[in-house]
Amino acid sequence: MNYLRQVLTPRNLQRAIKQVKRNKGSCGVDGMVVDELDGYFRTNWTEIKSTIEHGTFQPSKVLGVEIDKPDGGKRLLGIPTAIDRVIQQMIHQVLSPVYDVEFSTYSYGFRPGKNAHQAIHQALDYINSGYQDIIDLDLKSFFDLVNHDYLMSILYRKVKDERLLRLIRKYLKAGMTLYDTEINREEGTPQGSPLSPLLSNILLNELDNELNRRGLRFIRYADDCSIFVKSKRSARRVLKGITKFIEQDLKLKVNRQKTKICRPVSYCILGYNFVSTYVKGEMGKYRLRVSPKTFTRMKAKVKEITRKTNPKSFSERIDELNRFMKGWINYFKYAYMTGNLAERSHDRRE
């Protein structure tokens, strides 16, 4: 099938421009803002399309930006130009429905009709069904270590359109500008591009298939994966086998310092963790609560918004606080928070 022809249709282009504008986002290395896209593509699309068809199109370098991680350290993002974001979005729109039908039911990240709450409730269901020894798997620098040749070999199984595959490889290899330094990329798929989440799901679907083949219960949200078993002995055995598969077959790395085997009370997923309930003096089922780290970050954000040194006016701060709290409460609406709120009430009395 000629997938490139589908990518380059006028209708697909217009959909992509609308989506990139909706997502907004920062400028890339060329400084173009998304509001300039309509006029730019009206003027230049014929030439851009021709260079893509003839294989001479060359993506721009991505702009490297480091952001702080909540638990310390830095995460490196790669921001493509607005033009490249449109072209990547065009590819995404064509390939996503092709691959999504093959993805696991238990893969919840960056997929239509899937979300974080579904992953969280599936974890709760596993735990309350007795699968309470949990492998909390951490892939080391996943987006920085993706092997291009291996990823392209997976893509080739289904997408045998050589021109489209060459274009995707060019995007994988596009260099990065970070603090005025030019960085060549021989591996990895930079976070921040429209294509990166789809490519990560295509690669990690290989992990999902292996977990299914072994009959294991799991959930995956992007590169966060958890496996649920019924004993520590099983957990140790599964972790050893899956680590070997990830490192030898997928050519990725397991972060042994952060990967752990845990029980529900010490397990955290997407900002939630789990607390046991009591029924007539006996342990009952688990329910969801906000993880302590997440609650601490929320309080710090509230202080940041409301501090007196904030240059915004009082009404602007209140509006910002209302928007933040509305989003936060909507996300954590499934959590049991009586204990947290009682603790805060006690703190105010003090």
DAQUILIN-V262766 format. One record per helix or strand of 3 or more residues. SS is the DSSP state (2 for helix, 1 for strand). FROM is the first residue (numbers start at 1). TO is the last residue. Records with the same first field share a line. If there is no record, write none. Layout:
SS: FROM-TO / FROM-TO
This chain:
2: 3-7 / 10-23 / 34-53 / 82-100 / 116-128 / 142-145 / 148-158 / 162-173 / 196-213 / 232-248 / 264-266 / 292-306 / 314-331 / 338-349
1: 62-68 / 74-79 / 133-139 / 176-178 / 181-183 / 217-221 / 224-229 / 260-262 / 272-279 / 282-290
